[in-house]
Amino acid sequence: MVHIGTLIKEELNRQERSVAWFARKLCCERTNVYSIFKRESIDTALLLRISCILRHNFFQYYLQELSDCDFYSTEP
């Protein structure tokens, strides 16, 4: 399962951006950013904002998991 908070934190670090910078862009406090880093799941509207801010498609990780699902299985 995707741990989206970890992926967001890793991307922020990869871009060498600070938590303070990210918080300003999200219009929130730094404590909220640290809370995001701990999340295993996230609201899609927030994920869209984060994707735009970091210019990184975080939805791709969910699409990968979705492609690993067997939609055509007849078993419950």
N, C-alpha and C positions, 0 to 999 in steps of 0.2 A: 504494500500500500504506500502511496505517495505521502511523505511528510512535507507538506507544502511550506511550512514555516522554515524548515531547514534549508529547503531549496531557495527560498527568498533570501535568507541570510547569506548563503553561499554566493548567490549572484551579486548581492550588495558588496560583499568582500571582494569578489572577482573584479568588480568595477572600481574598487578602492574608494567607495563612497562611505561617508560616515553615517551613523545612526541619526545624528542631529540633522544632517542634510535630508535624509529620507523622511524624517518626521516633519520637517518643514514642507516638503513636497506633498506629503499626505495630509497636511494641516492637522496634525495631532501632536501629542506629547511623546517624548522618547520612550516613556514607559509603555505606551501603546504599541510601539514598534517592537519592543522586547516581547510583548504579549503575542504579537503576530508570529515571531520566530518560534514560539512554543506550540503553535497550532498545528494539528494534524490535518484539519480541514478549514476551509475559509469560504466566506460568502462570495459568490461569483462577481458581484458588482465591485467589491473591494479588490478581488483578484484582477479584474480588468483594469482598475486604476493603477494597481501596482505594476502590472505588465506594461502599461503605457509609460509610467514614470521611469521604470528601469529599462524600457525598450527591449523586453524579453518576454516571449510568449510562454507563460507558466501553464497555460491550458494544455500544452503539448504533452506534459507528463501524464495528465489524465487521459488524453487520447491514446497514449501508448498503453496504459492499463486497459482501456476499453477495447483496444484491438487484441489484447491478450485474452479477452473473454470469449467464451464459446456461445454465441447468440443462437446457434442452430441446434444446440443440445436438446434432446427430447426428455432428458432426465431433469427432475425438479431441483 
